[in-house]
Amino acid sequence: MSTLSLIFVGFGNVGQALARLLERKQTLLDEEYGFKTRIVGIATGRHGMALNPNGLPMEEVLASLKSGESLARFHNGPAVSDTFDFIRQSKADVMFENSPVNHQTGQPAADHLRTALESGMHAITANKGPVVHAFNELTALAKIQGKRFMFESAVMDGAPIFSLFRGPLPAIELKGFTGILNSCTNLLLGLMEEEKTFDEAVSYAQSIGITETNPSADIDGWDATIKVCALSTVIMGIPLKPDQVEREGIRGITPKMIQEARAAGERWKLVCSARYENKKFVGRVKPQRVRPTSPMFSVNGTSSFVQFETDVLPGLGILEGDPSPDTTAYGLLADLVNTVRGQ
Amino acid sequence: MSTLSLIFVGFGNVGQALARLLERKQTLLDEEYGFKTRIVGIATGRHGMALNPNGLPMEEVLASLKSGESLARFHNGPAVSDTFDFIRQSKADVMFENSPVNHQTGQPAADHLRTALESGMHAITANKGPVVHAFNELTALAKIQGKRFMFESAVMDGAPIFSLFRGPLPAIELKGFTGILNSCTNLLLGLMEEEKTFDEAVSYAQSIGITETNPSADIDGWDATIKVCALSTVIMGIPLKPDQVEREGIRGITPKMIQEARAAGERWKLVCSARYENKKFVGRVKPQRVRPTSPMFSVNGTSSFVQFETDVLPGLGILEGDPSPDTTAYGLLADLVNTVRGQ
């Protein structure tokens, strides 16, 4: 029975949800998958860092963060100069990287992941940035190191997308996909259908913590775009970059347009897609009116959906209803288990 | 590089589609998964049987079946007395069982599968009957024999359901599911929305070959019921039997009810579900009116859908759009690949 030592780089809602989930599932992980876990390090953006090779007292750590205190008092070891030094000195088995996303560069997450792999750790992230900007490099590095680079939660939270194509769908030819990949804009469009103005809708989304750190990332379609790139890169093998995607956000959608669609029994959705069109591979994020016959019609609130076009299953769709930090945390846990059992 | 010898018991639309799919994917299977296949036997209900350890000439076999001829002329080996003798004498590596479903007993499919496993073959089926009536027995037998009993296509054709819970969703607690699992009744209800009478709708479904051999199996909810049982048995570990499911078919749905629902912006669907209700596990197949906010609302024609309620992903749904015998054949192929690579 092995005990895996874990570190977290970035420890916001998702990281904290994962820590609680690991605690809740510890008996199951031990009995069904034959491993225990010990959190030996946490590096945060605003509350400092702490390493302790014997394991951090997680209940105290979580309480401490809740009251806004620094983690420094939990540190038990040599001084650590920065996050990279933290990763190297931790000597952990697995790093969970959940720092804020950077759509343009994927940094510093990509460098964190590289450092972890170079230091002989498995590297697991919910961050889309490094998947789009460094997938090939990190995957190759992981292979050389005999470790895994995993990122199930980067698209549609914990819903199984990447693992689906890694496992249950062998010998399939993926031709394209269509879906709703950004929770925030889907919520905003729904609120506008309830006759909220665009600004009221944005304020509400911010109040419940649904928008990305920068609301423009959602509203202008960047988050959706980078998810299209992540899916194209990983499951289609086509390394699309964000500036190669035809991108249009939802700022142009007026209350009048919403009402006209409603009167026609349709709904505006921020539709994401990628496929070959006249032999050219086209990634696209664009508001579209969808009919009740479309599976996208009933994707409400912060839910998301993707439908794959393949040579053998013409319309396989995955729906992720009511996501939360817990859902994202589950994707990270699934990555951990699949890493351990080599799936 | 190994060559697997395959036999087919039952060789209708699905078996024939699988034979063509194996032919089309042969290079891919060889290059990506390291195996070739050779079809060494086919046993049909109406066109006799043929065994040939060197492989059957499949193009000729398919043409022969198309013109309604017996397979006897392709037989090359000792006389075979019946299907069980056929299975035993074949000495194949894998049997595909696709005989007609029997909802009450799962026979003779269950006995075919048992014979194949006892004879040292992997046993793969698209047949729901043996999954419901003999899952535990056949799974145990497969383990003892060091072989696999696989049945991805038994529910929702080739869409990954069983493999999803075997692979990408580790450490998850499944609490229940809801969905539309019978293609035929979903098509019929849609046709009634287009103002066809019930009888006209049934005639149309029969004309395009969508109904089960006995239309009552669909209309009275038996097919849906047995799928609820298969899911409960396999992915929830609760061996529900068809007579333990609250079952109501669609015979009671009148044109007036359809119109009333439409006027209210709703649709009648044959909803399948299973979950604990007041500590009692309840499987249910029952026509229900669904709203546009339900993901079941936009499940059209012969498509199907299931949404899982779990402790970590509150609303994971799988949609299978536009199924065909090719879709079912893909599920059988996926089972074969996953058997070979041990997933």
Interface residues (C-beta under 8 A of the other chain):
Chain A: L21 K25 L28 L29 E32 Y33 E152 D157 G158 A159 P160 S163 L164 R166 G167 P168 L169 P170 A171 I172 P292 T293 S294 P295 M296 F297 S298 V299 N300 S303 Q307 V312 L313 P314 G315 L316 G317 I318 L319 E320 G321 D322 S324 D326 T327 A329 Y330 L333 A334 V337 N338 R341 Q343
Chain B: L21 K25 L28 L29 E32 Y33 E152 D157 G158 A159 P160 S163 L164 R166 G167 P168 L169 P170 A171 I172 P292 T293 S294 P295 M296 F297 S298 V299 N300 S303 Q307 V312 L313 P314 G315 L316 G317 I318 L319 E320 G321 D322 S324 D326 T327 A329 Y330 L333 A334 V337 N338 R341 Q343
